[in-house]
Amino acid sequence: METIRKFFDTISPMNDSDWAFFSSKLQKVNLSKNACLLKKGDADGYLSFISKGLVRLYIPREENDLTFGFVFENEFVTAYDSFLTQTPSDYQIETLAETILWRIAFTDLQDVYKKTEKGNLIGRKMAENMYLIKSKRELSLLSKTAEERYLSLFQERPKLIKQIPLKYIASYVGVTPQALSRIT
């Protein structure tokens, strides 16, 4: 839990009483590898901080799921559109390794926003960060080749190749695993 506080401190430090209120709302969840964090069709009721492990976001299909995101240790994960609107998700989230999450329910997060000094600021900064990640991904898909997307991915996250199966990386950059093997 201290990892989350340190993370928040890099954005805007919380005073002890605000931290106590926020941390009292957190639930620890231990998940095995390949556990489903969110199923397509379910509303995402939680914002989760990954203290250990990693997850992927994907659209399930009969053949070849479409992976569109990876989230790593010390980052937040949610189906953000579903979380904000409390409506069913069009995609799924699963763990790719043994994972430990600290999560907060939607209604509890709304309380944190209302009752703490820094909750809204931290929430806004996190939303801005998620938007920037999404925007960068969209621009990459529209303006870069699959090879350029692959190379960018590993410049930004060099540990990726050791942690994520190549079939998911191929899906993420928009090629088949066979085409990815020609790129690498």
N, C-alpha and C positions, 0 to 999 in steps of 0.2 A: 504494500500500500504506500510505503514511503516513496517508491518510484514515481507514483502518480503525483505526489506532492512536489517532488523535485521537478517533474515535467511542468506542472502548473507554475512553479517558481520562475521558470524560464520565460513564461508568458506574462504573468503578473502575480506576484506573491500573494497568497491568502493569509489573512491573520488566523491565529489559533482557533478562535471560536467559529469562524466560517469553515475552516478545515474540519473541525470536529463535527459540525453539522453535515457537511458534505460526506465525509468518510463514514458517518453513521448510516448513510443510505446505500453504501456499497455492499454488494454481495460477491463473495469469491466463488468461482466456478472452475472446476478441474475437468478438462475434456481430453479424451484419448485422440490419437491420430485418426483422421477421416471421420470425425464426429460432425454431425449436422448441427450447426449453430442456428440456422434459419432455413426453413423450407419455403419454396416458392408457394405463394398463396397464403402464407401466414403474415400477419403484421409484426413488424419488429418493435417490440416493447422495451428494448434496452439499448443503451449506449455502453459499449464495453471497451475497457483498456486492456491491452494484451501485455501482461507482465512476463510471460514466457510463451514461446511458440510462434506460429504464423497461420494465417488463414487465406483462403481465396474466395473471391466473389465470382459467381458464374451463372450463366443461363443454361439450365439443363435441357438437353436435346436428345432425341433417340440415338443419334449418332453424333459423336464429338461435341461435348459440352463447349460452350463459348465462355472462356475465362476472360474477365475484363478487369480484374484487380487482385492485388496481393496486399496484405497488411501484416506488418511485422511487430516484433517486440517493441514496447514503449510507444505504441501508436493506438489510436482509437479506431474501433470498427463498429459499423452498424450499416444496415440498409437504410441510408440516411433519408431517402425520399419516403420510404415506408414509415420510418421512425417519426418524421416530422408530421406526416398526415395521418398516422395510425391507420393506414390502409394496407391491404395485402401486397406483398412484395412480388415483383415479376422475376426475381432471381433468388439464388440460394447462397448461403455462406457455409463453408466447411473448413475444418482444421486440416492442416497439412502436416502437423506434428503434434506431439503432446502439448497441450496449451492450458495456460492458467489465465483466466480473465477476472477482472474486477468490473462488475457491471452495476449500472444504476437504471432504475425503471424510469420510463417517460414521465410519469406523474411526480416522482421524486425529484427529477431534474428540474421540472417546472417550479417546484418548491425551492430548490437551490437558487434558481434565477431570481425568485421573488424575495428571498429572505437573507441573501448574503451580499456583501459589499462587492465582491469581485466575480461572482458567478456569471453574471451577464457578460462581462468583458471577456472572460475566458471562453465562454460559449460562443460569443461572436468571433473571436480569434480562431477557434477551432473550425467553425463553419466557413470562415474565409479560407482557411488552409485546405479544407475538403474541396471547396470550389476551385481553388488553384490547381489542385491535383487533377480534378476532373477536366478542367479546361486544358491543361497541358496534355492530357491523354487524348482528348478530342482533336486538338491541333496536330498531334503526332500522327494520328490515324489519317488525317486529311492531307498532311504535307510531307510525310516521310515514307521512305520505302520500308519494307519489312526488315531488311538488313540494318537500316539506320535505326529503326525502333529497337531492334535487338541490341545493337551496340550501345545505344543510349541507356537502355535498361541496365546493362552491366557496368557502365560508367557510374551510374547513380547508385546502384546496389550490387557491388561486386560479390557479396556472399550468396546472391540469389541462385547461381548455378549449382551450388552445393546443397541447397535446401529444397528446391522445387523440381519436381519431375519435368523432363523436357517436353512432354506432351502438353502440359499446362502453359509452359513458356511459349511454345509454338502457337497455341490458341491465343494467347495474350498478344503476341506480335502480329497475328493474323495470317499464319501459314500452317501448312500441314507439318507433322513431325519430320517427314521425309525432306521437305523443302528446308526446314530449319537445319537439318544435318548438312545440307549443301552450303548454308550460310556460315556455319561454325567451323 
